[in-house]
Amino acid sequence: MLSLVIATRLILGERLPEIATMSKIVVGMSGGVDSSVAAALLKEEGHAVIGISMRIWDGDPYSSKCSRHSCYGPGEEEDIRDANTVADKLGIPFHVLDLRNEYKTEVLNYVREEYLSGRTPNPCVRCNRRIKFNALLTKALDYGIDFDHFATGHYVRVEYNKCRDRYLLRKAVDAKKDQSYFLFALSQKQLSQCIFPLGNCNKDEVRALARSFGFVVQEKAESQDFADGGYLELVKDGIKPGLVMDVQGNVLGEHQGVVNYTVGQRRGLGIATGQPLYVTAIDSSRNIVVVGPRIGVYSNHLMVSGLNWMAIEQLQDCLRVKAKVRYAHKPADAIIFPSDNAMVSVEFNEPQFAVAPGQSIVFYDDDVVVGGGTIEAKSSN
């Protein structure tokens, strides 16, 4: 049987030799198995590890609609206790930092505005860029927590490329667990601080390591996405009934608020017709949900704003990439072009289903994240 140190080196691969011995590493601990094992692996390598958790839930009525395992909701105190228990077992310092105001400003308000605008927000991307990898570290420094690097339990890899003079974000070895889609918006400065100890392993290996460390969180359920559907409480005061129309402008029924719909949705339309109908567009300015046949939900072209480049400094010419229009989407062949107003035009080789304005699109070159941005508009095939 492999010793724990050998197993650690196998998982961490060639990443750790780049880190100075006895570096001070702050680990974002969520109370789950992934961040717990990340902290343990780094401590096993001889680093000075400090655990930090963030308090973002403010106990408002909105939270009552969220799952206990949502990243924002009533399960937060339990998660913090679990993280503290792991830190005690590892013998490392542990701090809880209050980011409730920052989270409300940067994430909750953003989610509200996007849904009321008829768009589909991506709170995880927003939170990573502005809260977990930014405000959390700023607050840690304000509290006098000194560190050289920041580590999390994300399943991704980061490396410095001398030829490009850039830090590159790469997919995890385990494609099923890869989380690079959610981290595409990190800056070069943020990437330069980051360590991702789990990028070279799969979940079964992580749970096995958790058992070897004796962590009680080894079988803890996976945390769910932001709010787990409870977002409607954020926008309930702005929900207004409106019309459901087909693409020809015929009224087919009434909806109970545009926030209840997203492009590509089929179920819950409340319309009886002779053929299946899908949401093809949301016009929040007129409070209208547009529906049509499935073919109308496919797009071969879209525009992207809010761009962040990782593998390149700027897009100067057309570039062939694999493009992912949502987390569960299989990357599709596409060509991206610079456009006006600091935007990028995307042309897919084949039309893609349910491209939703407001969602994130991420561009890949093999397993390297080229960059990404926010979907603004699409045109049907």
MARSEMI-978479 format. One record per residue (C-alpha): residue number from 1; x, y, z; residue in three letters. Coordinates in nm, 2 decimals. Last residue first. Example, Ala and Ser with C-alpha at 12.3 -4.5 7.8 and 13.67 -1.06 7.14 Angstrom:
{atom 2 {1.37 -0.11 0.71} "SER"} {atom 1 {1.23 -0.45 0.78} "ALA"} 
//
This chain:
{atom 381 {-2.97 2.90 -3.81} "ASN"} {atom 380 {-3.10 3.13 -3.54} "SER"} {atom 379 {-2.92 3.44 -3.43} "SER"} {atom 378 {-2.77 3.50 -3.09} "LYS"} {atom 377 {-2.71 3.79 -2.85} "ALA"} {atom 376 {-2.52 3.88 -2.54} "GLU"} {atom 375 {-2.34 3.57 -2.42} "ILE"} {atom 374 {-2.10 3.67 -2.14} "THR"} {atom 373 {-1.72 3.61 -2.17} "GLY"} {atom 372 {-1.45 3.36 -2.23} "GLY"} {atom 371 {-1.08 3.29 -2.25} "GLY"} {atom 370 {-0.82 3.05 -2.40} "VAL"} {atom 369 {-0.88 2.78 -2.14} "VAL"} {atom 368 {-0.63 2.50 -2.21} "VAL"} {atom 367 {-0.74 2.14 -2.24} "ASP"} {atom 366 {-0.75 2.14 -2.63} "ASP"} {atom 365 {-0.76 2.51 -2.71} "ASP"} {atom 364 {-1.07 2.61 -2.52} "TYR"} {atom 363 {-1.32 2.90 -2.53} "PHE"} {atom 362 {-1.58 2.96 -2.25} "VAL"} {atom 361 {-1.93 3.10 -2.29} "ILE"} {atom 360 {-2.10 3.24 -1.98} "SER"} {atom 359 {-2.48 3.28 -1.95} "GLN"} {atom 358 {-2.65 3.62 -1.98} "GLY"} {atom 357 {-2.81 3.55 -2.31} "PRO"} {atom 356 {-2.90 3.18 -2.34} "ALA"} {atom 355 {-2.78 2.95 -2.62} "VAL"} {atom 354 {-3.04 2.67 -2.61} "ALA"} {atom 353 {-2.91 2.42 -2.87} "PHE"} {atom 352 {-2.61 2.48 -3.09} "GLN"} {atom 351 {-2.59 2.51 -3.47} "PRO"} {atom 350 {-2.30 2.33 -3.63} "GLU"} {atom 349 {-1.96 2.48 -3.72} "ASN"} {atom 348 {-2.03 2.75 -3.47} "PHE"} {atom 347 {-1.95 3.12 -3.55} "GLU"} {atom 346 {-1.87 3.34 -3.25} "VAL"} {atom 345 {-1.83 3.72 -3.27} "SER"} {atom 344 {-1.63 3.89 -3.00} "VAL"} {atom 343 {-1.69 4.22 -2.83} "MET"} {atom 342 {-1.47 4.52 -2.74} "ALA"} {atom 341 {-1.72 4.76 -2.89} "ASN"} {atom 340 {-1.68 4.62 -3.25} "ASP"} {atom 339 {-1.58 4.27 -3.33} "SER"} {atom 338 {-1.28 4.03 -3.29} "PRO"} {atom 337 {-1.36 3.69 -3.44} "PHE"} {atom 336 {-1.42 3.35 -3.29} "ILE"} {atom 335 {-1.44 3.03 -3.49} "ILE"} {atom 334 {-1.63 2.73 -3.35} "ALA"} {atom 333 {-1.61 2.36 -3.28} "ASP"} {atom 332 {-1.84 2.26 -2.99} "ALA"} {atom 331 {-1.76 2.19 -2.63} "PRO"} {atom 330 {-2.02 1.95 -2.48} "LYS"} {atom 329 {-2.25 2.16 -2.27} "HIS"} {atom 328 {-2.30 2.08 -1.90} "ALA"} {atom 327 {-2.13 2.40 -1.78} "TYR"} {atom 326 {-2.29 2.63 -2.04} "ARG"} {atom 325 {-2.20 2.77 -2.38} "VAL"} {atom 324 {-1.88 2.58 -2.42} "LYS"} {atom 323 {-1.67 2.67 -2.73} "ALA"} {atom 322 {-1.39 2.46 -2.88} "LYS"} {atom 321 {-1.16 2.70 -3.06} "VAL"} {atom 320 {-1.05 2.82 -3.41} "ARG"} {atom 319 {-0.92 3.18 -3.40} "LEU"} {atom 318 {-0.99 3.49 -3.60} "CYS"} {atom 317 {-0.75 3.78 -3.55} "ASP"} {atom 316 {-0.62 4.00 -3.28} "GLN"} {atom 315 {-0.78 3.84 -2.97} "LEU"} {atom 314 {-0.60 3.99 -2.67} "GLN"} {atom 313 {-0.34 3.88 -2.42} "GLU"} {atom 312 {-0.36 3.51 -2.50} "ILE"} {atom 311 {-0.40 3.20 -2.29} "ALA"} {atom 310 {-0.61 3.37 -2.03} "MET"} {atom 309 {-0.84 3.63 -2.19} "TRP"} {atom 308 {-1.14 3.78 -2.02} "ASN"} {atom 307 {-1.43 3.92 -2.22} "LEU"} {atom 306 {-1.72 4.11 -2.08} "GLY"} {atom 305 {-1.91 4.08 -2.41} "SER"} {atom 304 {-1.99 3.79 -2.65} "VAL"} {atom 303 {-2.20 3.78 -2.97} "MET"} {atom 302 {-2.37 3.48 -3.11} "LEU"} {atom 301 {-2.39 3.26 -3.43} "HIS"} {atom 300 {-2.50 2.91 -3.51} "ASN"} {atom 299 {-2.81 2.90 -3.30} "SER"} {atom 298 {-3.07 2.64 -3.23} "TYR"} {atom 297 {-3.39 2.72 -3.03} "VAL"} {atom 296 {-3.60 2.78 -3.34} "GLY"} {atom 295 {-3.56 2.42 -3.45} "ILE"} {atom 294 {-3.74 2.31 -3.13} "ARG"} {atom 293 {-4.07 2.47 -3.24} "PRO"} {atom 292 {-4.17 2.81 -3.10} "GLY"} {atom 291 {-4.21 3.02 -2.79} "VAL"} {atom 290 {-4.16 3.39 -2.71} "VAL"} {atom 289 {-4.20 3.51 -2.36} "VAL"} {atom 288 {-4.32 3.87 -2.33} "ILE"} {atom 287 {-4.27 4.14 -2.07} "ASN"} {atom 286 {-4.23 4.41 -2.33} "ARG"} {atom 285 {-3.89 4.52 -2.21} "SER"} {atom 284 {-3.83 4.17 -2.08} "SER"} {atom 283 {-3.83 4.01 -2.43} "ASP"} {atom 282 {-3.74 3.65 -2.37} "ILE"} {atom 281 {-3.65 3.43 -2.66} "ALA"} {atom 280 {-3.69 3.08 -2.80} "THR"} {atom 279 {-3.88 2.91 -2.52} "VAL"} {atom 278 {-3.98 2.57 -2.65} "TYR"} {atom 277 {-4.30 2.43 -2.79} "LEU"} {atom 276 {-4.39 2.06 -2.84} "PRO"} {atom 275 {-4.66 2.02 -3.11} "GLN"} {atom 274 {-5.03 2.00 -3.13} "GLY"} {atom 273 {-5.07 2.28 -2.88} "THR"} {atom 272 {-5.15 2.30 -2.50} "ALA"} {atom 271 {-4.97 2.59 -2.33} "ILE"} {atom 270 {-4.88 2.59 -1.96} "GLY"} {atom 269 {-4.52 2.66 -2.03} "LEU"} {atom 268 {-4.39 2.44 -1.74} "GLY"} {atom 267 {-4.18 2.21 -1.95} "ARG"} {atom 266 {-4.00 2.31 -2.27} "ARG"} {atom 265 {-3.72 2.55 -2.17} "GLN"} {atom 264 {-3.46 2.62 -2.44} "GLY"} {atom 263 {-3.41 2.99 -2.35} "VAL"} {atom 262 {-3.50 3.04 -1.98} "THR"} {atom 261 {-3.82 3.10 -1.80} "TYR"} {atom 260 {-3.96 3.16 -1.45} "ASN"} {atom 259 {-3.79 3.50 -1.43} "VAL"} {atom 258 {-4.01 3.62 -1.72} "VAL"} {atom 257 {-4.31 3.63 -1.48} "GLY"} {atom 256 {-4.63 3.44 -1.45} "GLN"} {atom 255 {-4.69 3.37 -1.82} "HIS"} {atom 254 {-5.01 3.41 -2.02} "GLU"} {atom 253 {-5.13 3.23 -2.33} "GLY"} {atom 252 {-5.09 3.17 -2.70} "LEU"} {atom 251 {-5.09 3.53 -2.83} "VAL"} {atom 250 {-4.98 3.53 -3.20} "ASN"} {atom 249 {-4.67 3.74 -3.27} "GLY"} {atom 248 {-4.54 3.53 -3.56} "GLN"} {atom 247 {-4.26 3.38 -3.33} "VAL"} {atom 246 {-4.53 3.25 -3.09} "ASP"} {atom 245 {-4.65 3.45 -2.80} "MET"} {atom 244 {-4.67 3.41 -2.42} "VAL"} {atom 243 {-4.81 3.73 -2.26} "LEU"} {atom 242 {-4.73 3.88 -1.92} "GLY"} {atom 241 {-4.77 3.83 -1.55} "PRO"} {atom 240 {-4.54 4.05 -1.33} "LYS"} {atom 239 {-4.25 3.94 -1.11} "ILE"} {atom 238 {-4.05 4.24 -0.97} "GLY"} {atom 237 {-4.14 4.20 -0.60} "ASP"} {atom 236 {-4.06 3.82 -0.63} "LYS"} {atom 235 {-3.71 3.89 -0.76} "VAL"} {atom 234 {-3.48 3.76 -0.48} "LEU"} {atom 233 {-3.74 3.51 -0.36} "GLU"} {atom 232 {-3.72 3.36 -0.71} "LEU"} {atom 231 {-3.36 3.27 -0.65} "TYR"} {atom 230 {-3.45 2.97 -0.44} "GLY"} {atom 229 {-3.35 2.73 -0.73} "GLY"} {atom 228 {-3.05 2.57 -0.57} "ASP"} {atom 227 {-2.93 2.89 -0.41} "ALA"} {atom 226 {-2.60 2.88 -0.60} "PHE"} {atom 225 {-2.52 2.53 -0.73} "ASP"} {atom 224 {-2.54 2.23 -0.50} "GLN"} {atom 223 {-2.27 2.11 -0.26} "SER"} {atom 222 {-2.18 1.75 -0.30} "GLU"} {atom 221 {-2.30 1.52 -0.02} "ALA"} {atom 220 {-2.07 1.44 0.26} "LYS"} {atom 219 {-1.91 1.10 0.25} "GLU"} {atom 218 {-1.56 1.20 0.35} "GLN"} {atom 217 {-1.67 1.49 0.57} "VAL"} {atom 216 {-1.58 1.30 0.89} "VAL"} {atom 215 {-1.22 1.32 0.80} "PHE"} {atom 214 {-0.99 1.03 0.90} "GLY"} {atom 213 {-0.69 1.14 0.69} "PHE"} {atom 212 {-0.70 0.80 0.52} "SER"} {atom 211 {-1.08 0.84 0.47} "ARG"} {atom 210 {-1.03 1.18 0.30} "ALA"} {atom 209 {-0.76 1.03 0.08} "LEU"} {atom 208 {-1.01 0.77 -0.04} "ALA"} {atom 207 {-1.27 1.04 -0.10} "ARG"} {atom 206 {-1.01 1.23 -0.31} "VAL"} {atom 205 {-0.92 0.92 -0.51} "GLU"} {atom 204 {-1.29 0.85 -0.58} "ASP"} {atom 203 {-1.34 1.21 -0.69} "LYS"} {atom 202 {-1.07 1.20 -0.95} "ASN"} {atom 201 {-0.71 1.33 -0.95} "CYS"} {atom 200 {-0.47 1.56 -1.13} "ASN"} {atom 199 {-0.65 1.89 -1.06} "GLY"} {atom 198 {-0.69 1.82 -0.69} "LEU"} {atom 197 {-0.41 2.04 -0.55} "PRO"} {atom 196 {-0.53 2.36 -0.72} "PHE"} {atom 195 {-0.28 2.64 -0.62} "ILE"} {atom 194 {-0.35 3.00 -0.71} "CYS"} {atom 193 {-0.15 3.31 -0.66} "GLN"} {atom 192 {-0.05 3.36 -1.02} "SER"} {atom 191 {-0.40 3.28 -1.13} "LEU"} {atom 190 {-0.54 3.59 -0.95} "GLN"} {atom 189 {-0.28 3.82 -1.10} "LYS"} {atom 188 {-0.35 3.67 -1.45} "GLN"} {atom 187 {-0.72 3.75 -1.39} "SER"} {atom 186 {-0.99 3.49 -1.32} "LEU"} {atom 185 {-1.29 3.50 -1.55} "ALA"} {atom 184 {-1.24 3.14 -1.68} "PHE"} {atom 183 {-1.29 2.99 -1.33} "LEU"} {atom 182 {-1.64 2.84 -1.37} "PHE"} {atom 181 {-1.57 2.67 -1.70} "TYR"} {atom 180 {-1.25 2.53 -1.55} "SER"} {atom 179 {-1.45 2.31 -1.32} "GLN"} {atom 178 {-1.35 1.96 -1.44} "ASP"} {atom 177 {-1.52 1.69 -1.24} "LYS"} {atom 176 {-1.63 1.47 -1.53} "LYS"} {atom 175 {-1.32 1.54 -1.73} "ALA"} {atom 174 {-1.09 1.40 -1.46} "ASP"} {atom 173 {-0.75 1.53 -1.56} "VAL"} {atom 172 {-0.87 1.88 -1.47} "ALA"} {atom 171 {-0.89 2.13 -1.75} "LYS"} {atom 170 {-0.61 2.39 -1.78} "ARG"} {atom 169 {-0.57 2.75 -1.67} "LEU"} {atom 168 {-0.26 2.91 -1.81} "LEU"} {atom 167 {-0.04 3.17 -1.64} "TYR"} {atom 166 {0.12 3.39 -1.89} "ARG"} {atom 165 {0.47 3.48 -2.02} "ASP"} {atom 164 {0.37 3.32 -2.35} "ARG"} {atom 163 {0.70 3.13 -2.39} "CYS"} {atom 162 {0.74 3.09 -2.01} "LYS"} {atom 161 {0.41 2.92 -1.96} "ASN"} {atom 160 {0.31 2.92 -1.59} "TYR"} {atom 159 {0.07 2.64 -1.48} "GLU"} {atom 158 {-0.27 2.60 -1.34} "VAL"} {atom 157 {-0.48 2.29 -1.31} "ARG"} {atom 156 {-0.86 2.24 -1.25} "VAL"} {atom 155 {-1.08 2.04 -1.01} "TYR"} {atom 154 {-1.15 2.31 -0.75} "HIS"} {atom 153 {-1.06 2.23 -0.39} "GLY"} {atom 152 {-0.90 2.57 -0.32} "THR"} {atom 151 {-0.56 2.71 -0.27} "ALA"} {atom 150 {-0.43 3.07 -0.22} "PHE"} {atom 149 {-0.06 3.14 -0.22} "HIS"} {atom 148 {0.20 3.35 -0.03} "ASP"} {atom 147 {0.01 3.43 0.29} "PHE"} {atom 146 {-0.02 3.67 0.57} "ASP"} {atom 145 {-0.35 3.69 0.77} "ILE"} {atom 144 {-0.36 4.04 0.92} "GLY"} {atom 143 {-0.73 4.08 0.92} "TYR"} {atom 142 {-0.71 4.32 0.63} "ASP"} {atom 141 {-0.51 4.05 0.44} "LEU"} {atom 140 {-0.79 3.80 0.49} "ALA"} {atom 139 {-1.04 4.07 0.38} "LYS"} {atom 138 {-0.85 4.12 0.05} "THR"} {atom 137 {-0.83 3.74 0.01} "LEU"} {atom 136 {-1.21 3.70 0.05} "LEU"} {atom 135 {-1.29 4.00 -0.17} "ALA"} {atom 134 {-1.08 3.86 -0.46} "ASN"} {atom 133 {-1.06 3.49 -0.54} "PHE"} {atom 132 {-1.37 3.39 -0.35} "LYS"} {atom 131 {-1.57 3.71 -0.40} "ILE"} {atom 130 {-1.52 3.89 -0.73} "ARG"} {atom 129 {-1.39 3.63 -0.98} "ARG"} {atom 128 {-1.53 3.32 -0.81} "ASN"} {atom 127 {-1.86 3.48 -0.72} "CYS"} {atom 126 {-1.93 3.60 -1.07} "ARG"} {atom 125 {-1.85 3.27 -1.23} "VAL"} {atom 124 {-2.08 3.09 -0.98} "CYS"} {atom 123 {-2.36 3.35 -1.02} "PRO"} {atom 122 {-2.41 3.27 -1.39} "ASN"} {atom 121 {-2.71 3.47 -1.49} "PRO"} {atom 120 {-2.98 3.37 -1.74} "THR"} {atom 119 {-3.14 3.68 -1.89} "ARG"} {atom 118 {-3.49 3.82 -1.90} "GLY"} {atom 117 {-3.39 4.15 -1.75} "SER"} {atom 116 {-3.55 4.07 -1.42} "LEU"} {atom 115 {-3.33 3.76 -1.41} "TYR"} {atom 114 {-3.02 3.96 -1.47} "GLU"} {atom 113 {-3.09 4.23 -1.22} "GLU"} {atom 112 {-3.17 3.99 -0.94} "ARG"} {atom 111 {-2.86 3.78 -1.01} "VAL"} {atom 110 {-2.64 4.09 -1.00} "TYR"} {atom 109 {-2.79 4.21 -0.68} "ASN"} {atom 108 {-2.72 3.87 -0.52} "LEU"} {atom 107 {-2.37 3.84 -0.65} "VAL"} {atom 106 {-2.16 4.16 -0.61} "GLU"} {atom 105 {-2.36 4.37 -0.37} "THR"} {atom 104 {-2.51 4.09 -0.16} "LYS"} {atom 103 {-2.18 3.90 -0.16} "TYR"} {atom 102 {-1.99 4.20 -0.05} "GLU"} {atom 101 {-2.23 4.27 0.24} "ASN"} {atom 100 {-2.22 3.91 0.36} "ARG"} {atom 99 {-1.85 3.88 0.34} "LEU"} {atom 98 {-1.77 3.80 0.70} "ASP"} {atom 97 {-1.45 3.60 0.74} "LEU"} {atom 96 {-1.42 3.28 0.93} "VAL"} {atom 95 {-1.07 3.19 1.04} "HIS"} {atom 94 {-0.89 2.86 1.10} "PHE"} {atom 93 {-0.53 2.79 1.21} "PRO"} {atom 92 {-0.40 2.45 1.14} "ILE"} {atom 91 {-0.38 2.14 1.36} "GLY"} {atom 90 {-0.50 1.90 1.09} "LEU"} {atom 89 {-0.78 1.77 1.31} "LYS"} {atom 88 {-0.86 2.12 1.42} "ASP"} {atom 87 {-0.88 2.24 1.06} "ALA"} {atom 86 {-1.11 1.95 0.97} "VAL"} {atom 85 {-1.35 2.04 1.26} "THR"} {atom 84 {-1.34 2.41 1.16} "ASN"} {atom 83 {-1.45 2.31 0.81} "ALA"} {atom 82 {-1.73 2.10 0.94} "ASP"} {atom 81 {-1.84 2.38 1.17} "ARG"} {atom 80 {-1.84 2.62 0.87} "ILE"} {atom 79 {-2.05 2.38 0.67} "ASP"} {atom 78 {-2.30 2.35 0.95} "GLU"} {atom 77 {-2.33 2.72 0.97} "GLU"} {atom 76 {-2.38 2.76 0.60} "GLU"} {atom 75 {-2.66 2.50 0.57} "GLY"} {atom 74 {-2.93 2.78 0.58} "PRO"} {atom 73 {-2.84 2.91 0.23} "GLY"} {atom 72 {-2.58 3.01 -0.02} "TYR"} {atom 71 {-2.35 2.73 -0.15} "CYS"} {atom 70 {-2.66 2.51 -0.16} "SER"} {atom 69 {-2.64 2.20 0.05} "HIS"} {atom 68 {-2.93 2.28 0.28} "ARG"} {atom 67 {-3.14 2.35 -0.03} "SER"} {atom 66 {-3.27 2.71 -0.07} "CYS"} {atom 65 {-3.62 2.84 -0.02} "LYS"} {atom 64 {-3.56 2.94 0.34} "SER"} {atom 63 {-3.26 3.14 0.22} "SER"} {atom 62 {-3.48 3.41 0.06} "TYR"} {atom 61 {-3.63 3.49 0.40} "PRO"} {atom 60 {-3.30 3.66 0.50} "ASP"} {atom 59 {-3.05 3.47 0.71} "GLY"} {atom 58 {-2.75 3.68 0.60} "ASP"} {atom 57 {-2.57 3.40 0.41} "TRP"} {atom 56 {-2.22 3.50 0.30} "ILE"} {atom 55 {-1.98 3.38 0.58} "ARG"} {atom 54 {-1.65 3.29 0.43} "MET"} {atom 53 {-1.42 3.02 0.53} "SER"} {atom 52 {-1.04 3.03 0.59} "ILE"} {atom 51 {-0.79 2.76 0.67} "GLY"} {atom 50 {-0.42 2.84 0.71} "ILE"} {atom 49 {-0.15 2.60 0.59} "VAL"} {atom 48 {0.22 2.64 0.66} "ALA"} {atom 47 {0.36 2.40 0.39} "HIS"} {atom 46 {0.53 2.07 0.46} "GLY"} {atom 45 {0.39 1.86 0.18} "GLU"} {atom 44 {0.15 1.69 0.42} "GLU"} {atom 43 {0.01 2.04 0.50} "LYS"} {atom 42 {-0.06 2.09 0.13} "LEU"} {atom 41 {-0.23 1.75 0.10} "LEU"} {atom 40 {-0.44 1.81 0.41} "ALA"} {atom 39 {-0.57 2.15 0.28} "ALA"} {atom 38 {-0.66 2.01 -0.05} "ALA"} {atom 37 {-0.83 1.71 0.12} "VAL"} {atom 36 {-1.06 1.95 0.32} "SER"} {atom 35 {-1.13 2.16 0.01} "SER"} {atom 34 {-1.26 1.86 -0.17} "ASP"} {atom 33 {-1.44 1.68 0.11} "VAL"} {atom 32 {-1.67 1.97 0.20} "GLY"} {atom 31 {-1.66 2.22 0.48} "GLY"} {atom 30 {-1.61 2.51 0.24} "SER"} {atom 29 {-1.24 2.57 0.31} "MET"} {atom 28 {-1.05 2.83 0.11} "GLY"} {atom 27 {-0.69 2.74 0.18} "VAL"} {atom 26 {-0.44 3.00 0.27} "VAL"} {atom 25 {-0.08 2.89 0.19} "ILE"} {atom 24 {0.23 3.02 0.36} "LYS"} {atom 23 {0.51 2.85 0.18} "SER"} {atom 22 {0.72 2.60 0.37} "MET"} {atom 21 {0.92 2.49 0.07} "THR"} {atom 20 {0.88 2.72 -0.22} "ALA"} {atom 19 {0.62 2.62 -0.48} "ILE"} {atom 18 {0.73 2.52 -0.83} "GLU"} {atom 17 {0.81 2.17 -0.70} "PRO"} {atom 16 {0.44 2.14 -0.61} "LEU"} {atom 15 {0.29 2.12 -0.96} "ARG"} {atom 14 {0.47 1.82 -1.11} "GLU"} {atom 13 {0.21 1.56 -0.99} "GLY"} {atom 12 {-0.01 1.66 -0.70} "LEU"} {atom 11 {-0.19 1.33 -0.71} "ILE"} {atom 10 {0.13 1.11 -0.73} "LEU"} {atom 9 {0.30 1.33 -0.47} "ARG"} {atom 8 {0.01 1.28 -0.23} "THR"} {atom 7 {0.01 0.91 -0.28} "ALA"} {atom 6 {0.38 0.90 -0.20} "ILE"} {atom 5 {0.32 1.10 0.12} "VAL"} {atom 4 {0.03 0.89 0.22} "LEU"} {atom 3 {0.23 0.57 0.19} "SER"} {atom 2 {0.13 0.34 -0.09} "LEU"} {atom 1 {0.00 0.00 0.00} "MET"} 
//
